[in-house]
Amino acid sequence: MAMQTDVKSVHTEATATIVAFRTRIKGYHVISGGTAGDVIFRDGSVSGPILLQFNIGTGTQPIVMLIPGEGILAQSGVHVTLPATAKVTTFYG
């Protein structure tokens, strides 16, 4: 079975557009930094459709998730909203 595309990663410690082109979210690694709240991945921008949303607590244990199948398609890129002190590494391709 052929690989769809190379997998790359991007890290951010603030709300930002992390990929500015069509891609698929393959997985993520999140640490709260002590602030609970929602991590929200959106298609393209802060006002784009929500692709993935989950809550993190105040603990310091990382949350790691591989997205099954081909991943989540982001037609216009990936924007992530983070709680105040959270950090995320996102795997895409």
Sequence and secondary structure as in RCSB ss.txt:
>XXXX:A:sequence
MAMQTDVKSVHTEATATIVAFRTRIKGYHVISGGTAGDVIFRDGSVSGPILLQFNIGTGTQPIVMLIPGEGILAQ
SGVHVTLPATAKVTTFYG
>XXXX:A:secstr
   SS  EEEEESSSEEEE SSEEEEEEEEE TT  EEEEEEESSTTS EEEEEEE S    EEEE  TT EEET
T EEEE  TT EEEEEE 
